[in-house]
Amino acid sequence: MLPATSKLCAAISYRHLRNMTGLRRQAVVAISQELSRLASHSPGPSTWIHQVRRRSSLLSSRLEEKPFSEMEMSYIKQGEEALQKSLRILEDQDDWKTETVAGNGDKVLSKVLPDVGKVFRLEVVVDQPLDTVYGELVDNMEQMGDWNPNVKEVRILEKIGKDTVITHEKAAATPGNIVGPRDFVSVRCSKRRGSTCVLAGMSTTYGAMPEQEGFIRAENGPTCMVLRPLPGSPSRTRLTWLLSIDLKGWLPKTIINQVLSQTQVDFAKHLRQRLAR
């Protein structure tokens, strides 16, 4: 279905492409080819993942935007790659093991992937409508340090088009300084398609943000958050958070696993408190 959709989008856009020149036309063609490549390697998706992929074609959403530089195009592709990889991980329901189940039903699962390592998946329901949750996580992204004790700071370094941003995040030290200060430079891609929202990201390099003194530059990704209205209760939101992090440094795996799963549980608690206010 995806390859057919890509061809259809390309055919519809042909007359627009004929009127484009230079970098803008090259950018559109490059994105179309990249989407086709990703689609051809994707297994059959579940219903909501299929909806996101089917409607996330960059070809139509980029036509009206300004031309992108080669570097900007690289970041856009990285964001799309993070999104596609995350969806492929989430749609595979096999071999997930339960790490934590909270009293309110919040659940953290994990699995080990050959090319990624151990990944964690948080499944929660938030008693707020999707638009409210999306606004807090995307529109108010830089305020996360105000309500999440595990985050010291989130700063947007650059915005690229409508969907892509480069961010610098500083993680707060864990109690007892078991895990020292870490920071991340990430490319993030946000998509709203139908009743589903996906916020995906992965580590990247950014010349204006080299490694910082006093911090270990960790890596994340592919990672994503998926927001969907709870079936039968549109005023509530089901949130799925796929977390994949390499904290770097000399840390026992048992400590890393404990810290990451607890970080996800804490995130859900603090997000609810933030939204309630």
N, C-alpha and C positions, 0 to 999 in steps of 0.2 A: 504493500500500500504506500509506504513512504517513497520508494523510488518513483512510483507513478505520480504522487503528489508533487515531487520536485520537478518532474518533467512538465506537469500541468502549469505550475507557477512560472517556469521558464518560458513556456509558450505564451502565456498571458502577458508576460512582461517584454516580449520580443520587440514590440513597437516602441516601447520606452527605451530599451537598450540601443536601438538604432540611432536615437537622438543624443546619446551620451558620448563623451569623448574622454580620453586621458585616464587619469587615476580613478575617477568615479566609476567609469565603465569597468575598469579592471577589478575594482573592489567588489562590485556586484557579481561579476562572473566568478571571481575567486570564492566568494561566500557560497554561491550556488553549487559550485563544484565540491566544496568542503562538506556541505550538507548532504549531497548525494553520496559522498564517500562514507560519511558517518552512518547514513541510513542503511547502506548496503551491508554494514557490519553489525547491525543491531538485531537482536533476537525479537521474537514476537512479543510486543508489550501488552500489559494489562490495560484495562479500559482507560483509566485516568492518565497513565503514562502515554498511551497511544494518543490521547487528546492533546497532551502537551507537545509531543513530537510533531503531530500532524499540523498544528497551528503555530509552530514556533519558527517557521521559515523566515530567515532574515531577508530574503530577496525583496519581499514587499515592504517590510518595515524600514529598510534602509534607503529606499529609492528617493525619499523626500529629504533626506538629511544631507548635510554638507559632505564633501569628499573627505575621506580619511587618509592619513599618512600611512606609510608602510608599517610604522611602529604601532599606530592605533589599530590597524587591521590585525596585527599580531595579537594584541590584547583581546580584541573581539573574538578571534578564533580560540584563544585560550579559555575564555569564558564559556563559549559554546561547547568546547571539549569537556570542561568540567561538568557542565549540565548533562551532556550525553553519557559520560562515564558514570555519573551518579545515578542516573535513571536505570542504567543497565544493572548496577549493583542492587538497587532497591527492588527491581522487578523479579530478581531471582530469590524466591522464597525458601530455598533449600539451605540447610546447615546453619541456620541462625540459632544461637544458644542464648538462653536467658542469663543476664548478668545481675540485674536488680529489678525487683517489683516493689513499688512503694505502696503504702496503705491506700492511697487514693486511686490506684490503678495505673499510675505512670510506670512505664516499663522500658528498660534498657536491654537490648540484645546485642550480640556481637558475632562476627564470623571472621575467619582468616582467608584472605585472598592471595593467591600466588604472586601477583604483580603489584599489590598494594600493601599487604600486611594486614594487621588486625583493624577492623572497622567496627564502629559502634552505631547503633540505631535507637534513637529515642522515639517512643510512641506515646503521645499524650493528647488529651482533649482539653481545650481552653474554653471557659465560659464567656467568650467574647466573639462577636462576628468577625469574619475573615478580614474585612477592610480595616478594622481596628488593629488586629494583630499585624497585618501587612504594613500598615502605616508606622507602627512602632519599630518593626525590624528593618524596614527599608528607608522610609522617609526620615525617621528619627535615628538612623543608624549611629550617628556620632554621639548620641546621648546614652548609649548602652553602658558606658562606664559609670553613669549616675545611679543605675539601679542593679547592675550585676556585679557583685563583689569580686567575681573571678576575672573581670575585665578592668584594666586600669584606664585604657584610652582606645578609642577608635577614631581615626582621622581619615577623611577622604583626600587622597593626594591628587586625583585627576578623574574627571568625568568624561566618558567617551560615548557620545550619542545618548540614546534614551535608556539603554539597558545595562551599560557596562561602567564600572568604576574601579579604580585602583585604590586600595586602602592600606593603612599602616595600623596594626593593632598591637597594643602592649597588654600582655597578660599579667594579672596581679600575682604576687608570690603566694604560694600555698601556705597554710598554717604550719609553723615550725620550719618554714623555708625548705620543705622537703624537695620541692621543685623550684629552682631559682627563677629569676625574671626571664621571660621569653618574649620575643616579639615576632611578628609575621608581616610580610608584605604580600598582599593577595590581589588577584583580579576577581571581581565578583560580577555575576550576570543575573539579572532579575527578569522573570517572565511572568506575565499574567495572561493565561489562556483559558477562556471559558470560566469555569468555577474553580480552577486550580491555579495556584501560584507556586512558582519554584524559584528559590534563591540559591544559586550555585556558586562555587568558588574553588580556587586552588592557588597555591603559592606561585609567585612570579618574581622577576627581578625588575627593579626600577632604579635608574641611575641616580635620581635625586634623593633616594633613601637607602644609603649603604648601611652596613651593619652598625648598630649603635653601641657605644661604650656602656658596659654594665648589663647588656642583654645578650642572650644566646639567640641567634636567628633560627627559629624553628620553621618547619614546613608543614603545610596542610594540604589536603585535597587528594582526590576529588571529595568535596563535601557539599552538602546542600540541605536546605529546609524546604519541605513541601507543605503547603497549607491548602486544606479543602474544607468546605462546610460539612458539618456532621450530618449524615443522611437522616432526614426526618426532623432535624433541629438546626435550621440555617443560622440561628443566632449563636451557635457554638462552632468551634473550629477544631478540626483534627490536625495536629502538627506532627510531622515526621522529620527528625533531624538525623541525617547521616554524617558521622564525624570520623575523619581520618587524619591523624596528626603524627608527625615524627618530631618529638620534643628535642631531639639531639642530646648531646652530652651523655654522661655515664649514669644511667638510671636503670635499676632492675625492672624487668617487665611487669612484675607483680605490682610494683608501685605505680607504674604508668597506667596499667589497666584500672587500678582502683581510682586513681585521680581522674581519668577521663570519664569513666562511668558516673562518678559522683558529680563531676562538672555538669553533665547533662541533666541529672536529677535536680541539682541546684538551679540550673538555668530555668527549668520549668516553674519551679517555686517562685523565683524572683520575677519572672515574666508575669505570672498571675498577680503578684503583688503590685507590680507597676501598672498593669492594665486596670486593676481595681481602683487605683487612685485617679 
